[in-house]
Amino acid sequence: FPVTKLYKWDFYRWNKFGQLFGWCHHVGTTTIFSGNQPFIDAYEASSNGDTIYLSGAQFSVPSLIDKKLVIIGAGIHPDSTTATTKTIVNGNLYLGPNADKSHIEGLYVNGIIQFAYNEQIDSVVIRRNYTSGISIDGTNSANYSDGVIIKENFVSDVISVQHCKNVKIKNIVTGK
């Protein structure tokens, strides 16, 4: 059902009963998704430029993020997720060629965040997430991803950045 305003308190209020919720904010209207796959449902209903909010819970991930989206979870740090729990996405987050200018923040990714191979995906921000790895692997052709910011993430394995330009990597914690 459409909601006109969404408050941070709603993350706690709705999730304290162990339910999964995803919100898709589109042109001034917010739609709430629940059920077995709210992240996938919110993604499928979204358009370029929308924001998807995910409550603290575990979510199945869409097979491909191929739109310009802002995806925000409840966070990953124990000091800030005591009331909400972490937003955990189970599986790899694959960004497709139309994901330019996307922003991914506050997710615990049970997998890696990976740009589509040999595709140019520009101006993506990956911030304050936990993930096994981040992979931006182009080829030596003209398909260089440009202007990517990887900031304040915990990466348990590896960050692989090949054949890219203007990639900013800052304040990363690595290790298991």
Secondary structure, 3 states (H helix, E strand, C coil): CEECCCCHHHHHHHHCCCCCCEEEEECCEEEEECCCCHHHHHHHHCCCCCEEEECCCEEECCCCECCCCEEECCCCCCCCCCCCCCCEEECCEEECCCCCCCEEECCEEEEEEEECCCCCCCCCEEECCEEEEEEEECCCCCCCEECCEEECCEEEEEEEEECEECCEEECCEECC
